[in-house]
Amino acid sequence: MKNNIYDRLGEIQNKIPENSALLIEDQLNLFYFTGIQLSAGSLLITPQEAQLFVDGRYLEICQKESCINSAALETDNIILFFVFHKIDLLFFDSGKTSYRRYTELSQDLEIKLRPFNEGLCQFRKIKDHNEIKLLQQAAELGTQGYNFIKRQLKEGVSEKELAQQLKLFWIGEGAEDLAFESCIAFGDNSAFPHHHPSDHMLKNNNIILADIGVKKNGYCSDMTRMLSFGNVCPEILKIYDIVLEAQMAALKYCRAGITAGDLDKAAREVILKHGYGEYFTHGLGHGIGLEVHEFPYISHREKVKDTILEENMIITIEPGIYLPGIGGVRLEDSVVVQKNGIINLSKAPKSLI
């Protein structure tokens, strides 16, 4: 792990000008660049070194376990660090730093502040060997959760009950938390892409959408599968086959060097061909790692469509069709982008039974 931290710090240090420092304070990036789970702290990175400031709760463990120099989180200590390193410009992550925190920094440090244009999300986009292993473990636990859901299906169980039972199962199996609120949708509720579990009860001949994810060792899983409880309506069966065809087309096309827009297009054209284009209402997928939604975003939209996929990015591929008043279908896998294809981390079978 320490070697990974040195590599990450070295990569970001190459982007920092002389007499400048980068401030990192959000929990996920603190974990990524220190290897320590912190609820609070300040990491300052210069072109030559890194210094971690934490309060008394974490000081001893950081001094013992972190490969980064650690000191007490006090304004005087930070000011001395700035003076000693002759820092006259502080970069901050504008996506994570609030205006209130920006104002505090301006007043306390009396130094020039500037957003870090590289964006810290760019540094987390390529997963190293250890991260891939951890994401694979999270995906395996996700598959166990899916198998658990299948065993709990019975007429009269509610979406909310099933979601709560799943969380308890995962915690019992060693999960840290949910990666996101489980989307369990019965019947026509599956037509809402981001449905929140309700008191709606499972009835015979319902379709079931299960979009589920769990967090383990800091990393997230994300997978969507469909199940039938009895005989579902013919149109649901029809769009299921179309979504499966669209996803398989995208999975086959996915590899390093293609653009996010072209990957989205590979799935979207299948759905358009069958006349359901207007019912595929979101992008094809997103990056996944310490956050369930992170860079890159897989979409045909202008801001992201030209993003080039790189080896060892981990993304989701999740086409869907949603028919109001009838129901919806989405299939989602998390995959590791490779030079000539993918490694699929989502092992649960794609079957309605």
Phi, psi and omega in degrees: 000320182299320178298321177298319179296316178300318180296317181295317178296317180299321180296317183283330178297330179292345181262357185258125180291162176300151180059027179229164176216154175251132179257128176237126183226349181279152190300315185293317180285331172299316178296317183297320185263355178239334184081006182243135176282114183233135174273344178202152179160168178227122177251122177251127181239125174251174178299340185253331186204176177227145180224129181254130177245124181223160178278180188299337180295330188244352189300313184296314182293325178292318179295331182274321191249338183273146175275003180255139176304135183234142179215168181294141181280089179224143183303320181298320179297319180292318179298318178298322178298317179295316181295313183299321182267005178054045182275126178239003179216128180245122174270145178223157179276103185295338179284344184240340185269124180284162178296323178300315180293323177300316180295318178300316180296319180299319183283320185284322189259340181049056184221157178290136179244143181212139177297145178275104189294334181297326183076120184295337178299331180294332182280341181261001188289327179262125182267136176277177185302318181293320179296318179299319178298317181292321177293325176295319178296319177296320179295322178296320177293326175298318178296321176300321178295321178297316178297326176297315179304314182302325181285342184266355186290125176203152181298130179101344175290142181264160176304316182296317179299315182296319178296319180292319178297321179297316180300315180298321178300311182297317178300319178295337180264009174101010178289152174281319185186178167288148172285333178192167178297125181301135176260098176250119185227129179255142173059226184288351173296339179291351177283351177262112186304326181239053180293139174263132181307136184235189176277005180300129185262149179289131179240161177299143180072024175271147165272148180234126173254128179233102175256107191227149178203147183228154178249130178219132181054033176090349186247152191254153168245161180202122183206144175232133176225160179243145177225150174251139176244089188095207182260111180275165187292152184303325182292326175296317178299322180295311183287335174299312180298323180292315180297319178297318177299317180295317180294318180297325177296318180290319179299321180291325184279335189293130176190165177297141177103342177273166179265158177300321180295319180291325177293317176302318182297324182301322178277318186296324181295327177296315181293321176298317181303325182270003174087017182244020185305320183289348182259003171259097198256008181220174177291168185286333183177196186197162172291160179214143181186244174293333174245152181285334173237112177212174181299140004269163176254131186260101187203163176270002182288150189304318187294336187234351190296336182268003176299128180268128178287139183239157181301136179073014159290148173240123186228164171259152174232110192216072175291157179204157173229131186231116183251107182305134178080352181243304180148173181225165178225131172222139174234130186223128172238150171257128187228150174265121179287130179238172181301320186238024180158218184220163162246120184271120180273346185266104190264350182296138182295150177262084182218147181280357180237000000 
